Amino acid sequence: MTNTPLVSVIVPSYNYEKFIIQSLESIISQTYVNLELVIVDDFSKDNSVSLINGLISQESVKERFCGRIKFIKHEHNCGAHYSINEGINVSSGEFISILNADDLYDNNRFEVMMSEMISRNARFAFTKICVIDGEGTQLDSQTEEAAKFIAVQNSISSFPTVGWSLIPHNAAISTGNMLFMRDLYHKVGGFRNLKYCHDWDFILKCLLITEPLYISETNYYYRLHGNNSYLQLNDVVDREVKTVLGDFFFKCRKKSMENALCPSPKNWGSDFMNHIHNMSLHKFWLFSRSPLNFIYQTRQAFIDRK
C-alpha cells in the first residue's frame, strides 16, 4: 500500500437537485488529491442530471480528478443499495467511500482518514458527524432527531470497543460516513437489498472481519431536511432490524472470526451475554437461534437476488 492510494468516491443521487452541487463540491475541494469520482443517478425526476453534467463537464473538475470521473444514469429507479454496488463495481480505487447526495464532507476528510488508516493498518473507518439542516446550519441537539444521532456517537466511548457500539445501532449513522478497503467490500459481498438498514447490515458484516476505526478529527455533515428516506420507512424498520441482527448474531456464534475483537461468545466469554442483556438485545439473540430467523434470512436472500 502506498501513502496515497486511490480513493473512489461513490455518489448515489436521487432527486436532490437542491443539494447535489454542494455535495460534489465538497469532494472536489478535498485536500487529499488521489480521488476517483463515480456518480450514479437513480432516475431522478428533477434537474439533478443537468446540474451534474454541467459541473463534471468543467475542465477544472476534469483536471482535479485527472479524468477519473464516471457518471451512470439509470433508466428506471433501482434503489440505493443497487446504485452503491454498481458505482463500486465500476470504480477502481483501493479504498472506497460513499457520499449521499444531500450530505457533505469536511475538506480534510480523506487526508485525515487515510493517514490514520494507513498508520494503524485499518481496513474500515468512520468519523464524527455534524448534523445540519436543509440550509446547512448546524443543529446540535436542537431537534429530537439530531439529538438522537449525536447521543449515539457520544456513547461510542462508553462501549468496550468501537465494534461493540455498532451492535445496538449504527454508530456511523450513515452509509456516507464509511471508508473501507475494496477487498473488504468483496469479502462481505456488497450492500444488500434493504431499504432502511443496508448501511448497518454492511458495517456489521465488516465487523466480523475487521475492527472499525472511529476518527473524531474530521466531520461528516449529515443533513436533516424532512425528506430523508428513512423517515418514510417506518413500516419496514422492524422487519429489517430483525433481519440484520438475526443474521449478525447467527454468524457471531461461529467458533472463530477474523476480527478477534468482534462481539461474540468466543471472543468475550461470559461478558458477551452480560453486555447483550445490558443493551436490551437478548430478544434478538434468542430470535437469531429460532426457526423464524431462518425464514427471515431466506426471504432476504430471495429479495437480494431480484
N, C-alpha and C positions, 0 to 999 in steps of 0.2 A: 504494500500500500504506500503510495506517495503521500507527501504532506498536503497536496491539494488535489485530491481525487475529484472526478467529475460528479456533480450532484444533479440529478434530474428532478426538476420541479414539475409536478403534475397538477394542472388546474382544471377540475371538473366544473363546468359552468352551465347554469340553467336559470334563465330569466332574472339575471342580476345586473341589468344594464346600469343601474344607479351606482353599483359598487365595483364592477369588473375592472375598470381602468385603474382605480386606486389600488386594487389588489395586485394587478400586473405591475404597476409602477413600484410597488414595494418589493417585487422580485428584481426588477431592473436596477434598483438602487442598492442592491446588496454589495457590501464591501468585499465579499468572497467572490472571486472572479470566475472560477471554473464551473459554470452552470449551463444546463440544458433546459429549455422551456418547452413543455408539451401541454397544449390546451385542448380539452375535449368538450365541445358544446353539445349538450344533450337535447337537441331540437328546441332551442329557446324560441319563444314566440314574440319576444320583444326585440330591441335593437342591439342586443349583445353581439351578434356575429359581425355586424357592420362596424361596431366600435372596436372589436378585437382586430379585425382586418386592418382598420385604419392605423392602429398602434403598431402592430408587428410588421407592417409594410415600411415603416420609417427606417431609413438607413442607419441611424444611430442605434436603434434597437437591434437590428440585424447584426451590427458590429459588436454590440455589447455581448451577445451570445455566440459570436463567431459563426453565425449562420445556423446554430443548433436550435432551431425553432420548428415545431410541428404543430399544426392546427387541424384537428379532426372535427368534422361536423356531421352529426347524426341526422338521419332522415326520419327517425321516429325516436320517441323517448325510451331510453333503455334502463335508467336508474343510476344512482350514484355509484354503487358498487361496480357496475359494469364499466362505467366511464373511467373510474380509477384504475381498474385492472387493465383496460385497453390502453390507457395512457402509459402505464408502467411497462406493458409488454412491447410498446413501440419505442420506448426510451432506451438509453444505453449507459446511463451513469452507474458507477459502483455503489453510490448512495442514492436513496430515493426520498423525496419529500412531497407532500401534498399541500396545496393551498386552496381552501374553499373560496369560491369566487366572491364572497361577501366579507372575507376576513383580510387581515394584514399581517405582515412580518415587520419586526424591527429590522432596520437596515444592516445591523451587525449579526443577524441571526446565524447564518452559516459560518461566519468567521469564528464566532464563539463556540458553536456546537461542534464543528468539525475539529477544532483544536482540542476540545475536551474529549471527544470520542476517540480521536487518534491517540492521544496521550494515555487514555485509560483503556484502550483496546475494547471499546464498547461497540456493540452491533445495533443497538436501538436506544434512542434518547427522545425525551420531550422536555419542554420548558415551562416556565411560569406563564400564566395567561394574564392578560389585561382585558377586562370586559368593557366594551364600548357600545354606544347606541348607534342608531342609523345615521347620525351626523358625525360620528367619530368621537363623541365626548365620553370620557371615562366614567363608568357607572359606579365603581367601587361596590359598596353594599347598599346602594340607594334603592334598588329594587329587589324583590324576593328572589327572582331568578338569578340575578347577578350575585347576590349574597350566597346563594347555594353553591354556585361554581367556585367562588372564592374560598368558601369554607372547605370544600372538597380538597382543593390544593393546599390550603393551610394545614390540613390534617396529615399530609404526607409524612412529615417528620415524627408523627406520633406512632407510626407503624414500625415494626421490627426491621423491615426493608422497604424499598420503593415498590418492589413486586407485591408485597402484601397490601399496599394501598390501592392496588388495582382490582382487588377481589370484590369489595362491596360496591364499587363504582369505577368508571373510567376516569382516573385521576388526570389523564392527559386532556380530558374534556372533549377534544375534537380530533377527527381524522387529520386535520390540517396541522395539528401540533405534534407530528411524528416525523422523525428522521431515522431511517433504517437502511441496512445494507441489502443489496439486491439478492444475495444468496439466502438471506433470512426470509425474504418475501417468497422465494420459490420453495423454500423448505416448508413454510407454513401453508402454501397453496393459494395465496391471494385472499381477497376480500370476498366474503360470502354474501349471498343474496338476502340481506337483512335490511329492512328499511330504516330502523332506528339504531340498531346495535352493531352494525358491521365494523365500526372502529373498535368497540370494546371487545368484540369477538376476536379481532385480529391481534390486538395487543395481548390478550390472554394466551393466545396460541404462541405468540412470540415469547411470552414469559416462561413457557415450558422449555424453551430452548436457551434463552439468554436473559440475564438480569438487566432490566431497563435502567437507564441513567437519567436522573432528573437534574436539569440545569436551570438555575434561577437567575443567571446573569443576563438573560435576554428574554424578550416577551413575544408571545403570540397574541395578536389582538383579535379576540373573539367577539363578533358583533351580534348583539340582540336587537332585532328590529321588528318583531311582530310577525315576520313571515318565515322564521326558521322552520325547517322541515320537521324537526322533532316535535314542535308544538302542535302539529296536526296529526300525530300518530299515536295518540293515547290508546287507541283500540288494539294496537299490535304490541305495545310495550310489554305487557305481562307475558305473552307467549314468547317473545324474543328473549326476555331476561331468563326465563326458564330454559330456553334452548341453549343460550350462551353459557350460563353457569352449570347446567346439566352436562354439557359437553366438557367443560373445563374440569369439573370435579371428577367426572368419569376418568379422564385421562391422567389426572394428577394422582390417582391411586396406583399408577404403574410403579414397579419396583425401582426403576431408575429413570432419570430425566437428565437432559444435557445441562440444565441450569440447576446447580447444586443448592441454590437459594430459593428455588421455586416453592411456594407454599404447598406442602404435601405431607402426608403422614410419614413417608420415608425420610424426608429431609428434616422435619421438625418434631417428630416423635409425638409425645402427648401434648406438647404445646400447640400443635396444629388444631386439634379439636377444641382446645381452650380458646384459641383466637376465633375459630369459627363460631362458637357459642357467643362470645363477646360481641361479634359483629352481627349477631342475629341471622346467621346464614345456615343454621343447622338444617332448616327445612329443605334448602336447596341441595345440601349434601345428601340427605335422605332421598330426595327426588332423583338425584343422579344415579342412584342404585335401583331405581324402580323400573318396572316394565313400561311405565308411561314415558320415561325419558327415552327409551328405545324408540317409541312411536314418534316423539318429537324430533329426534335426530334423523329418523328415516324420512319423515316428512320434509325436514330441512334439506336433506340430501337430494330429494326429488326436486324441490324448488331451485336448488343451486344448479341443477342440470338444465333448467329452462333457458 
